[in-house]
Amino acid sequence: MYFVPAFSGLFAPRWESSARGAMVGMTAFNNKNHVCRAALEAAAYQSKEVIDAMAKDLGKDKFEGSLQVDGGMSMNKLVMQFQADILECVVRRPVVAETTALGACYAAGLAEGVWKGTDELKVLWAEDKRWESGMGEEERGKLWAGWNKAVEKSLNWAD
């Protein structure tokens, strides 16, 4: 089951304004838990699309390295594991998960001379948790193909 959250079209990297939200692949055996999981997985699929586009722009065949995450969704272990699995990479969450607010504090501290430069700030980052991919290539390919099929079903609904 897949959820495509294209309520105002699809944004980066597809840029398709005619797309609309869709829930596809449902059967009589699906329940509210499947709907919730599909919505959470959609965030990981969309992240993969953007990250893959960035890798391609850099001349790479696929994303290499680790993904550092933050914010509320980074507290969801299921989503973080799925993100690691679908990207086939290590996902790392910092001790301070709300790094947007922390960044504002760092910027103020830099402006007021609390720190002399960004090098002093880099050492303050510490890893809290990491997830590594445990999904096989066949399963990953099947899920990714399903996502792309679902996205195709969401296209051309608006004029």
Secondary structure, 3 states (H helix, E strand, C coil): CEEECCCCCECCCCCECCCCCEEECCCCCCCHHHHHHHHHHHHHHHHHHHHHHHHHHCCCCCCCCEEECCCHHHHCHHHHHHHHHHHCCEEEEECCCCHHHHHHHHHHHHHCCCCCCHHHHHCCCCEEEEECCCCCHHHHHHHHHHHHHHHHHCCCCCC
